[in-house]
Amino acid sequence: MLRRATDLVAIRVLLAHANAFRVCREAKPILIMRYLNGPRQGSIIRHATSTLPYRKGPPVTADTATAETLTGDTLQVATTQTIELSRVTTRREHDLLGERDVPSNAYWGVHTMRAVENFPMTGVPVGHFSNFVRALVYVKQAAARANKRLGYLSAAKADAIERACTIIAEGRYHDQFVVDAVQGGAGTSTNMNTNEVVANVALEVMGKAKGDYAALHPNDDVNMSQSTNDAYPTALRLAVIFAAEPLIAALDELAYAFKAKAVEFSDVLKIGRTQLQDAVPMTLGQEFDAFFVTIKEDVSRIREAAALFREVNLGATAIGTGITADPRYAALAIEELSRISKQPMVPASNLIEATSDMGAFVLFSGVLKRVAVKLSKICNDLRLLSSGPRAGFAEIRLPAVQAGSSIMPGKVNPVIPEVVNQVAFIVIGHDLTVTMCAEGGQLQLNAFEPTIGYCLLASLRQLTAAITTLTTRCVNGIEADRERCRALVEDSIGLVTALNPTIGYEASSRVAKRALNEKRKVADIVLEEGLLTRTQLDELLKLETMTAPSRHPARTG
């Protein structure tokens, strides 16, 4: 059924804020389209169309936005424009539901248009995740190579598809992957969007017009020997492998930033705490070294979990039986995919199981949750240790990155750890969503893979951004207040624990009680009671004695 000529298409161009967050180094402009039923009250629905150019060179607009690499001095923000279809040229396409007019300059087609109408869910299109787009076209490229080798796809078509996929993988046309990341249909809309974009780019490579599907067809040629049910999950697995690498690199940087601080603070004596109460002395370096170790552990866990995604079901087609595909196709396609992606992909041993099982996604999501939980705990510690500046722990100083209050002059808040806390909460929520989506699968397919993919790719991107921000804008600039740390140790009741093996538990308990009640230092009471000499006391309270395994002989006489 045709829309009226006055229908409006609202196109929002989202341009990644790559410089500020150092996360989307390969982020590209992307489009979200919302098709309206028609003009409301006869007026064009308007959205903010201005850009906020903070860049050298011309302002970024919907016209100038391309798949260019963002520079370090570029800040790109979301812009929106409304297009009246009656004022742009269109081409007519059809599907099983009828005919539709599609903007002539669009590389997507009728199937994508319907998906955009049906799924205005998150405002986040597939093109937001450049690793996913790259993985999708790698699958199409591998399929074209395999079908060409088997003699099912002509050299001319296969070469055009290959060239189109290479162009897209290099970063162009990501703005054409416009369907919402969260969608019904187990990813069919994403697969159709990919087929149409690849087909139309390939048609231009062949010197044909977009939409000339008699020359090269999105389904018959680009999607040959495939189903959404093997192409989509294979691409999603590959995308997770790609997206995990920046996260691993960010975690490594954070771990070694903590290690550098551990070395710097190795001689800073402070009081350790359990249940928020004074415990025993330690060094600030030991505290930061523990942060280093726990982060490094997660690097290994992520690599182990990501390796599970190398097993794919490409060639399974609809449910795992391989219907419509040559028996030799699966092995050839996966061989080509490995070559193109430079990743050692392998076929699943049971394609029916691999098509319906989401176990690897659940496990990987759990690892991301583990990272998020540990990061959040570390940020809680940083906020506590820096609390103050006069009435808190105040053992460390975080870099001041912005004013903290609109009403309290001079106040500076720990905003970087706070934002990392919030990202961690989001990732933890995504993990629960992945769990429910995996559990909700039925029979030979899980229809909820799009939301699994959205949660994992969003978690990977947000964690990478949060960790990078934490490293560069917080941890690298942390300073220790050495005098404050020393004063808190000397005034702490916890010192008595170091004396316990020498003066005994009963005497230690008495000293601790007196120190607390009389608001005096432990050392002064020990000397007053004659429990130890000054020389003995100084020996027991040495830095190396209190912060490492040691035991002095009990006092006799």
QUIURHU-V908153 format. One record per pair of residues at least 12 apart in sequence whose ideal C-beta (glycine too) atoms are under 10 Angstrom apart, sorted by the first residue. I is the first residue (numbers start at 1). J is the second residue. Records with the same first field share a line. If there is no record, write none. Layout:
I: J  J
This chain:
1: 97  98  99  100
2: 92  98  99  100  101
3: 35  36  37  38  85  100  101  113  117
4: 37  38  39  85  86
5: 38  84  85  86  87  90  101
6: 38  39  42  44  84  85  86  87
7: 35  36  37  38  39  83  84  85  86  101
8: 34  35  36  37  38  39  40  43  44  45  82  83  84  85  86
9: 33  34  35  36  81  82  83  84  85  88  103  106  113  116
10: 32  33  34  35  36  44  45  46  47  80  81  82  83
11: 31  32  33  34  47  62  79  80  81  82  83  103  175  178
12: 30  31  32  33  34  47  48  62  78  79  80  81  82  123  125  178
13: 29  30  31  32  49  51  60  61  62  63  65  76  77  78  79  80  81  175
14: 27  28  29  30  31  32  65  76  77  78  79  80  123  124  125  127  128  175
15: 27  28  29  30  51  60  61  62  65  70  74  75  76  77  78  79  175
16: 28  29  30  70  74  76  77  78  128  130  461
17: 70  74  75  76  77  78  465
18: 69  70  71  72  74  75  76  465
19: 54  55  70  71  72  73  74  75  76
20: 54  75  76  465  469
21: 461  462  464  465  466  468  469
22: 72  246  250  464  465  467  468  469  471  472  473
23: 246  247  250  460  461  462  463  464  465  466  467  468  469
24: 70  128  129  130  246  461  464  465
25: 69  70  130  246  464
26: 67  69  70  130  131  133  134  171  174  242  246
27: 67  69  70  76  128  129  130  171  174  461
28: 65  66  67  68  69  70  127  128  130  133  171  172  173  174  175  177
29: 60  62  64  65  66  67  68  70  76  78  79  127  174  175
30: 65  67  124  125  126  127  128  129  130  133  174  175  176  177  178
31: 62  65  106  108  116  125  127  128  174  175  176  177  178
32: 78  80  116  120  122  123  124  125  127  128  175  178  179  180
33: 83  103  106  108  112  113  115  116  117  120  125  178  179  180
34: 47  80  82  116  117  120  123  180
35: 85  100  113  114  116  117  118  120
36: 82  117
37: 117
39: 84
44: 82  83  84
45: 82
46: 80  81  82
47: 78  79  80  81  82
48: 77  78  79  80  81
49: 61  62  79  80  81  82
50: 77  79  80
51: 64  65  76  77  78  79
52: 75  76  77  78  79
53: 74  75  76  77
54: 73  74  75  76  77
55: 70  71  73  74  75  76
56: 71  73  74
57: 71  73  74
59: 76  79
60: 74  75  76  77  79
61: 79  81
62: 79  80  81  83  175
63: 81
65: 79  175
66: 171  172  173  175
67: 130  167  168  170  171  172  173  174  175
68: 171  172
69: 171
78: 123
83: 103
85: 101  102  103
86: 101
88: 101  103  104  105  106
89: 101  103  104  105
90: 102  103  104  105  106  211
91: 103  104  105  106  109  110  209  210  211  212
92: 110  211
93: 106  108  109  110  111  112  113  196  210  211  213  218
94: 109  110  213
95: 109  110  111  113  114  192
96: 110  111
97: 110  111  114
98: 110
100: 113  114  117
101: 113
102: 196  210  211
103: 210
104: 209  210  211
105: 176  210
106: 176  178  196  197  200  210  211
107: 164  168  172  173  175  176  177  178  193  196  197  198  199  200  201  203  204  210  211
108: 173  176  177  178  179  192  193  194  195  196  197  199  200  210  218
109: 192  193  195  196  197  199  200  210  211  213  218
110: 192  196  211  218
111: 179  188  189  191  192  193  195  196  218  219
112: 176  177  178  179  189  190  192  193  194  195  196  197  218
113: 178  179  193  196
114: 179  189  192
115: 178  179  180  183  184  185  188  189  190  192  193
116: 178  179  180  183  189  193
118: 179  180  183  184  185  189
119: 179  180  181  182  183  184  185  189  450
120: 180  182
121: 180  181  182  183  184  450  451  454
122: 180  181  182  183  451  454  458
123: 180  181  182
124: 180  181  182  454  457  458
125: 174  175  176  177  178  179  180  181  190  193
126: 174  176  177  178  179  180  181  183  187  189  190  193  194  450  453  454  457
127: 173  174  175  176  177  178  179  181  193  197
128: 174  177  180  181  454  457  458  461
129: 174  177  181  236  239  242  243  453  454  456  457  458  460  461
130: 169  171  174  177  239  242  243  457  461
131: 235  238  239  240  241  242  243  244  245  246  457  460  461
132: 174  177  181  190  194  232  235  236  238  239  240  242  243  453  454  456  457
133: 168  169  171  173  174  175  176  177  190  193  194  197  235  239
134: 165  168  169  170  171  174  235  238  239  242  341
135: 169  232  234  235  236  237  238  239  240  241  242  243  337  341  343
136: 165  168  169  177  187  190  191  193  194  195  197  198  231  232  234  235  236  238  239
137: 161  162  164  165  166  167  168  169  170  173  174  177  194  197  198  201  222  235  340
138: 165  166  168  169  234  235  238  239  242  336  337  338  339  340  341  342  343  345
139: 165  191  194  226  230  231  232  233  234  235  236  238  312  314  333  336  337  340  341
140: 161  162  164  165  168  169  191  194  195  197  198  199  202  221  222  223  224  226  231  235
141: 158  161  162  163  164  165  166  168  169  198  222  336  337  339  340  341
142: 162  165  226  231  234  314  332  333  334  335  336  337  338  339  340  341  345
143: 158  161  165  221  222  223  224  225  226  230  231  234  314  315  325  329  332  333  336  337
144: 157  158  159  160  161  162  164  165  198  202  221  222  224  225  333  336
145: 158  159  161  162  165  332  333  335  336  337  339  340
146: 158  224  225  314  315  325  326  328  329  330  331  332  333  334  335  336  337
147: 161  221  224  225  226  325  326  329  332  333  336
148: 161  162  224  332  336
149: 326  328  329  332  333  335  336
150: 224  225  325  326  327  328  329  332  333
151: 326
152: 221  224  225  325  326  329
153: 216  220  221  222  224  225
154: 216  221
156: 202  206  215  216
157: 199  202  206  215  216  217  220  221  222  224
158: 202  221  224
159: 202  205  206
160: 198  199  201  202  203  204  205  206  207  208  215  216  221  222
161: 198  199  201  202  205  206  216  221  222  224
162: 198  202  205  340
163: 201  202  204  205  206
164: 197  198  199  200  201  202  203  204  205  206  216  222
165: 194  197  198  201  202  222  340
166: 201  205  340
167: 198  201  202  204  205
168: 194  197  198  201
169: 340  341
172: 201
173: 197  198  200  201
174: 197
175: 197
176: 193  194  196  197  198  200  201
177: 190  193  194  196  197
178: 193  197
179: 191  192  193  194  450
180: 450  454
181: 450  451  453  454  455  457  458
182: 448  450  451  453  454  455
183: 449  450  451  454
184: 447  448  450
185: 228  232  447  449  450
186: 227  228  229  232  233  441  445  446  447  448  449  450
187: 228  229  231  232  233  235  236  446  447  448  449  450  452  453
188: 227  228  229  232  447  450
189: 228  232  450
190: 228  231  232  235  236  449  450  453
191: 218  219  222  223  226  227  228  229  230  231  232  235
192: 218  219  223  228
193: 218
194: 218  222  223  228  231  232  235
195: 217  218  219  220  221  222  223  226  228  231
196: 210  211  213  218  219  222  223
197: 218  222
198: 216  218  221  222  223
199: 211  212  213  215  216  217  218  219  220  221  222  223
200: 212  213  216  218  222
202: 215  216  218  221  222
203: 215  216  217  218
224: 324  325  329
225: 314  315  317  322  324  325  326  329  330  332  333
226: 314  315  316  317  318  324  325  329  333
227: 313  315  316  317  318  319  320  322  323  324  325  355  445
228: 317  318  445  449
229: 313  316  317  318  319  320  355  356  444  445  446  447  449
230: 312  313  314  315  316  317  318  319  320  322  325  330  333  348  351  354  355
231: 312  313  314  315  316  317  333
232: 449  450  453
233: 309  312  313  314  316  354  355  356  357  358  360  361  445  446  449  452  453
234: 309  311  312  313  314  315  316  333  334  337  345  348  354
235: 312  314  337  453
236: 309  312  361  449  450  452  453  454  456  457
237: 306  308  309  310  311  312  313  314  343  345  354  360  361  364  453
238: 309  310  312  314  337  340  341  343  345
239: 309  453  456  457  460
240: 305  306  308  309  360  361  364  365  368  452  453  456  457  460
241: 306  307  308  309  310  341  343  345
242: 306  309  341  343  457  460
243: 306  456  457  458  459  460  461  463  464
244: 302  303  305  306  307  309  364  367  368  456  460  464
245: 302  303  306  460  464
246: 460  461  463  464  465  467  468
247: 298  299  302  306  368  371  459  460  461  462  463  464  465  467  468
248: 298  299  300  302  303  306  464
249: 299  464  467  468
250: 299  463  464  465  466  467  468  469  470  471  472
251: 295  296  297  298  299  302  371  375  463  464  467  468  471
252: 295  296  299  467  471
253: 295  467  468  470  471  472  475  476
254: 291  292  295  296  298  299  375  378  466  467  468  470  471  472  474  475  476
255: 291  292  293  294  295  296  297  298  299  467  471
256: 292  295  296  471  475
257: 288  291  292  295  470  471  472  474  475  476  477  478
258: 287  288  289  290  291  292  293  294  295  296  378  471  475  478
259: 285  288  289  291  292  293  295  296
260: 288  292  475  476  478
261: 284  285  287  288  289  291  292  396  475  476  477  478  479  480
262: 283  284  285  286  287  288  289  290  291  292  293
263: 285  288  289  292
264: 284  285  288  478  479  480
265: 283  284  285  286  287  288  289  395  396  478  479  480  482  485
266: 283  284  285  286  288  289  543  547
267: 283  284  285  480  482  543
268: 282  283  284  285  286  287  288  395  396  480  481  482  484  485  486  489  543
269: 281  282  283  284  285  482  485  486  488  489  490  541  542  543  546  547
270: 282  283  284  285  286  287  385  393  395  396  480  481  482  484  485  486  487  488  489  492  547
271: 393  395  485  486  487  488  489  490  491  492  493  494  495
272: 286  287  489  492  494  546  547
273: 381  384  385  393  488  492  494
274: 494
276: 384
277: 493  494
278: 488  489  491  492  493  494  495  497
279: 492  493  494  497
280: 489  492  494  495  496  497  498  546  547
281: 485  488  489  490  492  494  495  497  498  541  543  545  546  547
282: 489  494  543  546  547  548
283: 480  485  543  544  546  547  548
284: 385  395  396  478  480  481  482  485
285: 480  547
286: 547  548
287: 381  385  395  396
288: 378  381  396  475  478  480
290: 378  381
291: 374  375  377  378  381  382  475
294: 371  374  375  377  378
295: 371  374  375  378  467
297: 370  371  374
298: 367  368  370  371  372  374  375
299: 371
301: 364  366  367  368  370  371
302: 364  367  368  370  371  460  463
303: 367
304: 363  364  367
305: 360  361  363  364  365  366  367  368  370
306: 360  364  367
307: 344  360  364
308: 359  360  361  363  364
309: 343  345  360  361  364
310: 334  338  343  344  345  346  360
311: 334  345  346  347  348  349  354  360
312: 330  333  334  337  338  345  346  347  348  351  354
313: 330  334  347  348  350  351  352  353  354  355  356  357
314: 329  330  331  332  333  334  336  337  345  347  348  351  354
315: 327  328  329  330  331  332  333  334  347  348  351
316: 330  347  348  350  351  352  353  354  355  356  444
317: 329  330  351  355
318: 355  444  445
319: 351  352  355  356  443  444  445
320: 348  350  351  352  353  354  355  356  444  445
321: 351  352  355  444
322: 351  352
330: 347  348  351
331: 346  347
333: 345  347
334: 346  347  348
335: 347
352: 444
353: 444
355: 444  445  446
356: 441  442  443  444  445  446
357: 438  441  446
358: 434  435  437  438  439  440  441  446  448  449  452
359: 438
360: 438
361: 434  435  437  438  446  449  452  453  455  456
362: 431  434  435  437  438  439  452
363: 434  438
364: 431  434  452  456  459  460
365: 427  428  430  431  432  433  434  435  437  438  452  455  456  459
366: 431  434  435
367: 431
368: 424  427  428  430  431  434  455  456  459  460  462  463
369: 424  427  428  429  430  431  432  434  435  459
370: 427  428  431
371: 424  427  459  463  466  467
372: 420  421  423  424  425  426  427  428  429  430  431  459  462  463  466
373: 424  425  427  428  431
374: 424
375: 417  420  421  423  424  427  463  466  467  470
376: 417  420  421  422  423  424  425  427  428  466
377: 421  424
378: 417  420  421  424  470  475
379: 414  416  417  418  419  420  421  422  423  424  466  470  474
380: 417  420  421  424
381: 393  396  417
382: 396  398  414  416  417  418  420  421  470  474  475  478
383: 398  413  414  416  417  418  421
384: 396  414  417
385: 397  398  414  478  480  481  485
386: 398  412  413  414  417  474  478  479  481
387: 414
388: 481  484
389: 410  411  412  481  484
393: 481  484  485  488
394: 481  484  485  488
395: 480  481  482  484  485  488
396: 478  479  480  481  484  485
397: 412  477  478  479  480  481  484
398: 412  413  414  415  416  417  473  474  475  477  478  479
399: 412  414  416  472  473  474  475  476  477  478  479
400: 412  413  414  415  477
401: 413  414  415  416  469  473  474  477
402: 415  416
403: 415
414: 474
415: 473  474
416: 466  469  470  471  472  473  474  475  477
417: 466  470  474  475
419: 465  466  469  470  473  474
420: 462  463  465  466  467  469  470  474
421: 466
422: 462  466
423: 459  462  463  464  465  466  467  469  470
424: 459  462  463  466
426: 455  458  459  462  463  466
427: 455  456  458  459  460  462  463  466
428: 459
429: 455  459
430: 451  452  454  455  456  457  458  459  460  462
431: 455  456  459
432: 455
433: 448  451  452  454  455  456  459
434: 448  451  452  453  454  455  456  459
435: 452  455
436: 448  451  452
437: 449  450  451  452  453  454  455
438: 452
489: 541  543  546
490: 521  522  523  541
491: 515  519  520  521  522
492: 515  521  522
493: 508  511  512  513  514  515  516  521  522
494: 512  522  546
495: 508  511  512  515  521  522  523  526  537  540  541  546
496: 508  509  510  511  512  513  515  522  523  525  526
497: 512  522  546
498: 522  537  540  541  542  545  546  547  550  552
499: 511  512  522  523  526  531  532  536  537  540  541  546  552  555
500: 512  540  551  554
501: 540  550  551  552  553  554  555
502: 526  531  532  536  537  539  540  551  552  553  554  555
503: 526  529  531  532  536  537  540  552  554  555
504: 531  554  555
507: 526  529  531  532  555
508: 522  526  531
510: 525  529  531
511: 523  524  525  526  528  529  531
512: 525
513: 525
514: 526  528  529
522: 537  541
523: 537  538  540  541
526: 540  541
531: 555
532: 555
533: 555
536: 552  555
539: 552
540: 552
